Amino acid sequence: MLMVVCVAILTVLVLSEFTYAKVSGSTCSNCHTMHNSQNASRMRLDDTPITGSGSGECLDCHAETRAVLLRLDCLGCHAQDPGGGTNIINSNWPQIAHNAPTYLSGGNYRYVFTDDTYGHNVHGFGSLIGTDSNLGNNPPGYNSNYDPSTGKYQPGNTAGQVMCAGQNGCHGNRNQLIPYLAMKGTHHADDSILKFGVGFTETGQGGGTGSTSDFTTAGKSYRFLYNVHGGEDSDWQATEGSSDHNEYKGSVYGSSHALSQTWNSIDTISELCAECHGYFHLGGSSGIGSSSPWLRHPTDIVIPNTGEYAQYNTPNTGTSQYSLIAPLARQNIPNSSSGSVTLNSDVVMCLSCHRAHASPYYKIMRWDYKNWPASGTNGCSVCHTSKN
């Protein structure tokens, strides 16, 4: 009888834990292993030897995964076959490095295999992606005053290379040095408030309504980017219709772009980029400034409804349509993926010109501007319509 009662209680606890889990339709053993042994075979999906010692070992690709009983690390799940031709496997495992003709909205790390200037040199790909030959491990434009993490970004040796997550990464809790601990719990969180067609509402995003954001954890943040707001398209694809895409949160340049920030006030995708590239985002003599003439191309300003901008992506229709070549962020995210643009309200962001991970083009651009006009594309003309 005691055993029956214990089993019943355990069943209730397990069901209550995973009823709203993001990971569904899979067994725990797809990602975790209790004893690292099954039928006399190792359960780990990566067998790369752990090298180094001390703090260097802590940041090795595979060392920490054992601490959370994982069978594989970030790239072991999301870059299972860097030379393969599939961008999504098992129906819901997006692949960030592949040879498929269609890559994901964040880009494709495969292009960094041959040229450092095509993307972020994220740690974990071994000999395929090393330290950036031009920049080392130093993020260009880094300003520690704009980095809200307690430990700040730590460049230097291999352990200082940009990571997927954690203190030297983008995803998860950047107060946590170890990437896998920074991502702890994210794949089990109920993130339906981010999903178009599932549970998304603009009020849940806290944008323009005065409502309280529910982005208290990385697991409830846009693409597991702590506190960042946005609407997630369900299939991660990069080349879709103007009404089938991610929606990004944007804000207007102002006092929120001061030299210091807290994570409570960082909620846009551009502010997330500025955690490592602060000088490309800040005001003042070393930043982008707040008016013309611009020291650098501005972010977090509205696309005007005047002059050449009034014709934003208007292919002889008279109506501004959302552009996948040069997308805009929204001050108030629509409740579904939208193909329309509201001039004098929608916002130019970092991802209007760049991919997040990597791209086929110089400086992680969304289009091949370097080879234009002989070839390539002038994506600038989507906004600057008189300059093509």
C-alpha positions in Angstrom: 0.0 0.0 0.0 2.8 2.4 0.9 4.4 1.7 -2.5 1.2 2.4 -4.3 0.7 5.7 -2.5 4.3 6.8 -3.3 3.9 5.9 -7.0 0.7 7.9 -7.1 2.3 10.9 -5.5 5.3 10.8 -7.8 3.0 10.5 -10.9 1.1 13.7 -9.8 4.4 15.5 -9.3 5.8 14.5 -12.6 2.6 15.4 -14.5 2.3 18.8 -12.8 6.0 19.5 -13.6 5.7 18.8 -17.4 2.0 19.7 -18.2 3.1 23.1 -19.5 6.6 22.2 -20.6 7.9 23.6 -23.8 9.5 20.2 -24.6 6.7 17.8 -25.4 6.2 14.6 -27.4 9.6 13.4 -26.3 11.0 11.3 -23.6 13.4 12.6 -21.0 16.0 10.2 -22.2 16.3 12.0 -25.6 18.3 14.7 -23.7 19.1 13.3 -20.3 20.8 10.2 -18.9 20.7 9.0 -15.3 23.6 6.5 -15.4 25.3 7.0 -18.8 24.8 3.4 -19.7 22.2 1.4 -21.7 22.7 -2.1 -23.0 26.5 -1.8 -22.2 26.7 1.4 -24.4 27.4 5.0 -23.5 24.4 7.2 -23.5 26.3 10.4 -24.2 26.0 11.7 -27.7 29.3 13.4 -27.7 32.6 11.8 -26.8 35.0 14.7 -27.3 37.7 14.4 -24.6 37.6 17.1 -21.9 40.9 19.0 -22.0 42.6 21.5 -19.8 42.1 22.0 -16.1 40.7 24.5 -13.6 38.5 27.3 -15.0 39.4 26.5 -18.6 37.9 23.0 -18.2 34.7 24.6 -16.9 34.1 26.2 -20.3 35.1 23.3 -22.5 32.4 22.2 -24.8 31.2 19.1 -22.9 32.4 19.3 -19.3 29.4 20.9 -17.6 26.7 18.9 -19.4 27.4 16.1 -16.9 26.4 18.3 -14.1 22.8 18.4 -15.4 22.7 14.8 -16.7 22.6 15.9 -20.3 23.6 13.6 -23.1 24.6 16.5 -25.4 25.5 20.2 -25.3 23.9 23.1 -27.2 25.6 22.3 -30.5 25.1 18.6 -30.0 21.4 19.3 -30.2 21.3 22.3 -32.6 24.3 21.5 -34.8 24.2 17.8 -35.1 25.5 17.6 -38.7 27.2 20.9 -39.8 27.6 19.5 -43.3 24.1 18.1 -43.5 21.3 19.2 -45.8 18.6 19.6 -43.2 17.8 22.8 -41.2 15.3 21.2 -38.9 15.4 17.6 -37.6 13.0 15.5 -35.6 10.3 18.0 -36.5 11.3 20.5 -33.8 15.1 20.6 -33.4 16.3 23.7 -35.4 19.8 23.4 -36.8 22.1 26.5 -36.7 24.7 25.0 -39.1 23.8 23.1 -42.2 24.0 23.0 -46.0 20.2 23.3 -46.6 19.2 26.0 -49.1 16.9 27.6 -46.6 18.4 28.7 -43.3 16.8 29.9 -40.1 15.9 33.5 -39.2 19.0 33.7 -37.0 21.3 32.7 -39.8 23.6 29.8 -40.5 27.0 29.4 -38.8 28.3 27.3 -41.7 29.5 30.5 -43.4 31.9 31.2 -40.5 33.7 28.0 -41.3 35.3 29.7 -44.2 35.3 33.4 -43.3 35.4 35.0 -39.8 33.7 38.2 -41.1 30.5 36.3 -41.9 29.3 35.7 -38.4 30.0 35.3 -34.7 32.8 32.9 -33.8 30.8 30.9 -31.3 32.8 28.4 -29.2 32.1 24.7 -29.6 32.6 23.9 -33.3 36.2 22.9 -32.7 38.5 23.5 -35.6 35.5 24.7 -37.8 35.2 27.9 -35.9 38.1 29.3 -33.8 39.0 32.7 -32.4 38.2 35.6 -34.8 41.4 36.3 -36.8 40.6 40.0 -36.9 39.0 40.7 -33.5 40.3 37.9 -31.3 37.7 37.4 -28.6 36.9 41.1 -28.1 33.4 42.1 -29.2 33.7 45.3 -31.3 32.2 48.3 -29.6 32.1 46.6 -26.2 31.3 48.9 -23.2 31.2 47.2 -19.8 28.9 50.0 -18.5 26.2 48.8 -20.8 26.7 45.1 -19.9 24.2 44.3 -17.2 25.7 40.9 -16.3 27.4 40.7 -12.9 30.6 39.2 -14.3 30.7 41.1 -17.6 32.0 39.7 -20.8 35.4 38.1 -20.3 37.6 38.1 -23.4 41.0 36.5 -23.5 41.9 32.9 -24.2 39.6 30.2 -25.6 37.6 30.3 -22.5 36.8 33.9 -23.4 35.4 33.1 -26.8 31.7 34.0 -27.4 29.4 31.2 -26.2 25.9 30.2 -27.1 24.7 31.1 -23.6 25.7 32.5 -20.2 28.1 35.3 -19.3 30.0 35.2 -22.6 26.9 34.4 -24.7 23.5 35.7 -25.7 21.0 33.1 -24.5 20.0 32.3 -21.0 21.0 33.9 -17.8 24.2 36.0 -18.4 24.9 36.1 -14.6 25.8 32.5 -14.9 29.3 31.7 -16.3 28.6 28.1 -17.4 26.4 28.0 -20.5 24.4 24.9 -19.7 23.6 26.2 -16.2 22.6 29.5 -17.7 20.0 27.6 -19.8 18.8 25.5 -16.9 15.0 25.1 -17.1 14.5 27.0 -20.3 13.4 24.0 -22.5 10.9 23.0 -19.8 9.3 26.4 -19.4 5.8 27.3 -20.6 6.6 29.9 -23.3 3.2 29.9 -25.0 3.0 33.6 -24.5 5.7 34.0 -27.2 4.0 31.7 -29.8 1.8 33.1 -32.5 -1.3 31.0 -32.8 -0.8 29.4 -29.4 -0.9 31.8 -26.5 0.5 35.1 -27.7 -1.0 38.3 -26.7 0.5 41.8 -26.9 -0.7 42.4 -23.3 1.4 39.4 -22.2 4.4 41.2 -23.7 3.8 44.2 -21.6 4.1 46.6 -24.5 2.1 49.8 -24.6 -0.6 48.5 -22.1 1.1 49.1 -18.8 0.8 45.4 -18.0 3.5 43.6 -16.1 5.9 41.6 -18.2 6.1 37.9 -17.6 9.7 37.7 -18.6 11.1 36.8 -15.2 13.2 33.9 -16.6 15.1 33.2 -19.8 12.6 30.4 -20.5 9.8 32.9 -20.9 11.8 35.4 -23.0 12.0 35.7 -26.8 14.2 32.9 -28.1 15.6 32.4 -24.6 17.2 35.9 -24.7 16.7 37.1 -21.1 13.8 39.6 -20.8 13.7 40.3 -24.5 10.2 40.6 -25.9 9.0 39.4 -29.3 6.6 37.1 -31.2 7.9 33.8 -32.4 7.0 32.3 -35.7 6.5 28.6 -35.3 8.9 27.1 -37.9 12.0 29.3 -37.5 12.4 29.7 -41.3 14.2 32.7 -42.8 12.6 33.0 -46.3 8.9 33.2 -45.9 6.1 35.6 -46.8 5.8 39.1 -45.6 3.0 38.0 -43.2 4.8 34.9 -41.9 7.8 35.9 -39.8 9.1 36.7 -36.3 8.1 40.0 -34.7 10.7 42.0 -32.8 10.3 44.4 -30.0 11.7 47.9 -30.6 11.9 51.2 -28.7 12.6 54.8 -29.6 16.0 56.3 -28.9 15.9 58.1 -25.6 16.9 58.1 -22.0 16.8 54.3 -21.9 20.0 54.3 -23.9 22.1 55.6 -21.0 25.5 54.2 -20.2 24.1 51.8 -17.7 21.1 49.5 -17.8 19.4 46.9 -15.7 17.9 43.8 -17.1 14.5 45.1 -16.1 14.8 47.9 -18.7 16.4 45.8 -21.5 13.6 44.3 -23.4 14.3 44.9 -27.1 16.5 43.0 -29.5 18.8 46.0 -30.2 19.4 46.4 -26.4 20.3 42.7 -26.2 22.9 43.3 -29.0 24.2 46.3 -27.1 25.1 44.2 -24.1 28.3 43.3 -26.1 28.3 46.1 -28.7 27.4 49.1 -26.5 29.2 51.8 -28.4 27.2 51.0 -31.5 24.1 51.8 -29.6 24.8 54.5 -27.1 24.4 58.3 -27.4 27.1 60.9 -26.9 30.4 61.6 -28.7 31.4 58.0 -29.0 28.0 56.5 -29.8 25.6 56.9 -32.6 24.3 60.2 -31.5 20.7 61.3 -31.5 20.3 63.3 -34.7 21.9 64.0 -38.0 24.7 64.0 -38.9 25.0 60.5 -37.6 28.3 59.1 -36.4 27.1 55.6 -37.1 23.9 54.3 -38.6 21.2 54.8 -36.0 19.2 52.1 -34.3 16.0 52.5 -32.2 14.6 55.3 -34.3 11.3 55.2 -36.1 11.1 54.9 -39.9 9.7 58.4 -40.9 6.6 58.9 -43.0 8.4 61.6 -45.0 10.7 61.9 -47.9 12.2 58.7 -49.4 11.2 56.8 -46.2 7.5 57.2 -46.9 8.0 54.8 -49.8 9.5 52.0 -47.6 9.4 48.7 -49.5 6.6 50.0 -51.7 6.8 48.0 -55.0 4.4 50.2 -57.0 1.5 49.5 -54.7 1.4 52.7 -52.6 1.2 50.6 -49.4 4.3 49.9 -47.3 4.8 46.2 -46.9 6.9 44.4 -44.3 10.3 43.6 -45.8 12.1 40.4 -45.1 15.3 42.0 -46.6 15.2 44.9 -44.1 12.7 44.2 -41.4 11.5 46.6 -38.7 10.8 46.2 -35.0 7.5 47.2 -33.4 6.9 49.4 -30.4 3.7 47.4 -29.8 4.0 43.8 -31.2 1.0 42.7 -33.2 -0.9 39.7 -31.9 -0.1 37.8 -35.1 2.7 38.0 -37.7 1.9 41.1 -39.8 2.7 42.1 -43.4 2.0 45.7 -42.8 4.2 48.5 -41.7 3.3 51.6 -39.6 5.5 54.5 -40.7 6.4 57.0 -37.9 6.0 54.2 -35.4 7.9 51.0 -36.4 11.6 51.0 -35.5 14.9 50.5 -37.2 16.8 47.8 -35.2 20.2 46.0 -35.4 18.5 43.1 -37.2 17.1 45.4 -39.9 20.6 45.0 -41.5 22.2 42.0 -39.8 21.5 38.4 -38.9 21.9 37.3 -35.3 24.2 34.3 -35.8 25.8 34.4 -39.2 25.0 35.0 -42.9 26.4 34.4 -46.3 27.6 38.0 -46.5 30.3 40.3 -45.2 29.7 41.6 -41.6 26.7 39.4 -41.1 24.6 41.5 -43.4 21.2 40.4 -44.6 22.2 41.2 -48.2 25.3 41.3 -50.3 26.1 45.0 -50.1 29.8 44.5 -50.4 29.6 43.4 -54.1 26.9 45.9 -55.1 26.4 47.5 -57.6 28.4 45.2 -59.9 26.4 42.3 -58.3 24.9 41.7 -54.9 21.9 43.6 -53.5 21.4 47.1 -52.2 19.1 46.3 -49.3 19.6 49.8 -48.0 17.2 51.0 -50.7 14.3 49.2 -48.8 14.3 52.2 -46.5 16.4 54.7 -48.5 14.2 54.3 -51.6 15.8 57.1 -53.6 19.3 55.7 -53.3 19.2 52.6 -55.4 
